[in-house]
Amino acid sequence: MFRILIVDDSPTILASMSGILSSAGYAVERAANAEEALKKIQSGLSPALVITDYHMPGMHGVQLIQELRKLTQTRFTPMLVLTTESQQEKRDEARKAGATGWLVKPVQADKLLQVVRQVAPSLQACAA
Amino acid sequence: MQTASPAVPTPGVSKSALPKTDVRTLLISGAAGCAVGVLPLILGASQPAQLLITAAAAICGGLVTRATQRAAHPAPADAALTPRPIVAAGTEPARRAPADESRTAGVGRNVAQDLAELEPLFSVTHEQLRSIVTQTEEAATAILTSLEALNAAQVRSAGCITDTRERIVGFAEQSDTALHTLAQSLGTYLDGRLRETRAERSTVDAAAEQMRGLDTLIVSLEKVGASTRMLALNANIEASRAGIHGAGFKVIARELQDLAQASQAAMTEARSQVSNVQRTIAQVLTADHGAEGTHSEQQRLEALMTELDGIARTTTQVLLGMVRTDLAEIASQTSAVGDQVLSVFGQVQFQDVVRQQIEAVDESNAMLHQCLDGLRQGLIGAESEVSIRPATILESARSRYVTQIQRRVDAQALGKATAGTDAPDIELF
């Protein structure tokens, strides 16, 4: 079953995003930081979509995207940045690193689901 | 001999803040100028040299005056941040006025003491901010837990509604089918019964007809028996007339008479049985209520089937109506609850936004603490380990802004317009 990987150091954001996506029928995997996310992918997880925070302890979100783009299993995986960051320079940095899109917190549930369906149309929503 | 030059405002200190040049300063300046002015006399220099030396004297006087005033009234910022050598009590430079110096030192110590008393405020403020973050995080977690339970209940409710709707529709269809089948079965049964009844009636009618024929036959046989009895009687009479020659004939007459009597008894018995059969047939025909009664019963049964059919149709319509309206409304409301649950899942993200803003304020608070601590140490003459200028606090805070709200609030606080327009909240590259 294809999963959506959510990476954020905030437990609130992890629970919020899991709630929205699970309610819509998507399977969700969580990681509290970039290092944990990389470990899961290197251990075999092959997400169909990655949604990552920008500011995190250690490696930040754009650096994570750069690392994931180097891996075979995630080279073409759609990746979204979900952040409070509003600087245009950071947004451009994410685009150059290979991000698929940029979402500003707090994101409305219906708009998030609309974006997910748009960037990952092959990701089938199924009973969790 | 030159007089001391007028007081020169010390850089960084406004002119209005300076007191008038005091007498001591003037005397010192004047003494310095005189000392320099006497030199030409001592050295016996020529007039140009005297002029130069005189000018130098004036300059020296001014410089001394300036140095003296600066020592007496230092710039507050420079004095606070510039580390000073530790000066033991009672060993201040002789050129300073003792009263001003003690007053300044006293004010400095008071300010330092006041700043020291602020120390717990920063610790408390830091903990208060951490507590706010923790409380909002716990509240958000509790809300999310409730939302997950609510969402699960809403999903189960929607499932129950779907199941109930399917069961009701299925029940309505089954009920309708069953009642129609029952009606058809009744109809088939009644048709069969009617045919059987008609066949039985035909058989009974035939039996009654046969009985009537038998009755006629019995009447004929009774006539034969009567004739036989008459013949026997006449034979007996003639046998009596024939005397002894009629003895044999008398026997025959007697036998004939016995036969007539037996025949009559049999006819009587037969008639009785025929009558019984005819009576029974009549009773059967009466129980069937005749042709009219059978037709009436058929009509009542047909009416009953029509009523059953109507009940089936009405029941189906009511059940399907409930599915279309009541259950549909419940399903719609349940779906609306689900949408609201999703919406709240997204709104809870505010906690993370607020957390980052509070952490930024906490960092600024810590920098302010370090800055004031540096000022306090400077006032008491100690050397500060970390020197943070007040102007850098706000600059540092601004460099850590992440949200558009922070930049907007900053601009509003200073009465400035926010630069540029907000970037879209969602952008796909």
Interface residues (C-beta under 8 A of the other chain):
Chain A: D8 S10 P11 T12 I13 A15 S16 G19 I20 S23 A24 H55 T83 T84 E85 S86 Q87 Q88 R91 A94 R95 A99 T100 G101 W102 L103 V104 K105 P106 V107 Q108 A109 D110 K111 L112 V115 Q118 V119
Chain B: E137 A140 T141 L144 L147 E148 N151 V155 G338 D339 V341 L342 S343 F345 G346 Q347 V348 Q349 F350 Q351 D352 V353 R355 Q356 V402 T403 Q404 R407 D422 A423 D425 I426 E427 L428 F429
